[in-house]
Amino acid sequence: MASSRRDLAVRASVDQGLLSPAEPVVALLDTAGIRASAAALTSAFAAVTDAPVLHAFAVKAAPLVPVLRLLREAGLGVEVASPGELALARAAGVPPTDTVLDSPAKTPAELRQALALGIAVNADNLQELARIDALVASAPTASPLGIRVNPQVGAGSIGALSTATATSKFGVALRDEGARKAVVQAYLERPWLTRLHTHTGSQGVPLALMAEGVGEAYALAEEINRTVGRQQIDTLDIGGGLPVNFHSDEETPTYAEYARLLADTVPGLFDGRYGLVTEFGRSLLAKHGTVLTRVEYTKTSGGRPIAVTHAGVQLATRTVYAPDAWPLRVLAYDSEGRPRTGEVTVQDVAGPACFTGDLLAAGRSLPLLHPGDVVAVPDTGAYCFAHHYAYNSLPRPGVHGFTVTENGDGDGGEGGDGVVTFTTVRKPQTLAEIVAESGGAHADALVG
Ligand SMILES: Cc1ncc(COP(=O)(O)O)c(C=O)c1O
């Protein structure tokens, strides 16, 4: 169980001095959980199709080289959307053949590099396609090439993450006047365009809407192949977007549910005529990351108890700025890392940044926190602690992977007695690094 592994890891973080007054915030990654999610993804699609499927992890969800290496070992590729993400993927040893480049603003240099390496590229728009035309004409490439389309099927509950709205910035907006015809024509004129891509959105988009977006892309691929008179599009990239449950430890919805829904609603997708690419991010990592922070002080303000911790906007930026869309659970432990019991009190859990809204949770019912207690923030493995926001020059925390091994009693740590081993995924940022990254070498740049 992920929750018993987490309890063991919290206790061990305190026992082993990972979390301490000197190091009051750390991030943990449950390697067994990540492996289990990767296996669940792979088997969910293997259960509905014999077609080749590349599961390309969306690097933006957890841009950490050791995470990419772990997922690579589990048989996954990567989806990258910037030169930085591509550099991380290469550092992790992911081969170009299992790398997909999507981004709405690729420069000529990025495109040239991708085509030289043989990385799959999805053109975001027809202007980008014209750049690719020139590159394809100038040198042979092994890159599988496609176009991203926006099926314009509508938004989910979080506007900022809904990519298939009528006016989304991503892809060719298929329902705009003349757009569909232009896309079909683009394939007719370019026999080397063999892929079609869509990503309907992320957190907040219901499975049925995701499947509708995929269905639209499939229908377009069929139309294009019919028009061209051959199976020119041989691979459909259906994007990522499986939402994550931030309210409990339950991992719902599942990849298996989504794969079955696709099999029911777009059966031709899985009949073997198309290879597939998926680009899941959040659903592979979110549940397997936990931020731990010590409570530095407690106080009351206007009668409301407040626990001031070291985890706030720098780690959970979306939660702090948009708390209704991005609620996070907060778990209370005592100073030795044991689950805190005691009377439940409505309280705020605040971060260290210098603005009032820097709250991990407002008005949350929890056992009353005390100075030195440990607060755990689960479900933070994607788009959270790996996406540091440098407010107040707060340092990036260390990230540690953990594994739990049996204590010889055969219960795999379920009885709360396994041995926890930590490995460094990323060291904490030092003050010297903060100064260096803040123009420390150019102190005189604006004077004299
Ligand atoms: C093109 C593309 N693919 C995949 C993803 C990953 O989405 P998620 O993390 O929700 O699975 C995103 C997220 O923004 C994306 O833009």
The ligand as an ORCA input file, in Angstrom:
! r2SCAN-3c Opt
* xyz 0 1
  C       1.094     17.849    -25.701
  C       0.964     17.351    -24.312
  N       1.083     16.049    -24.089
  C       0.995     15.535    -22.843
  C       0.773     16.352    -21.743
  C       0.709     15.712    -20.388
  O      -0.520     15.838    -19.792
  P      -0.812     15.129    -18.411
  O       0.314     15.446    -17.493
  O      -2.098     15.720    -17.958
  O      -0.934     13.670    -18.677
  C       0.617     17.718    -21.934
  C       0.374     18.589    -20.784
  O       0.352     19.782    -20.820
  C       0.731     18.243    -23.257
  O       0.612     19.536    -23.484
*
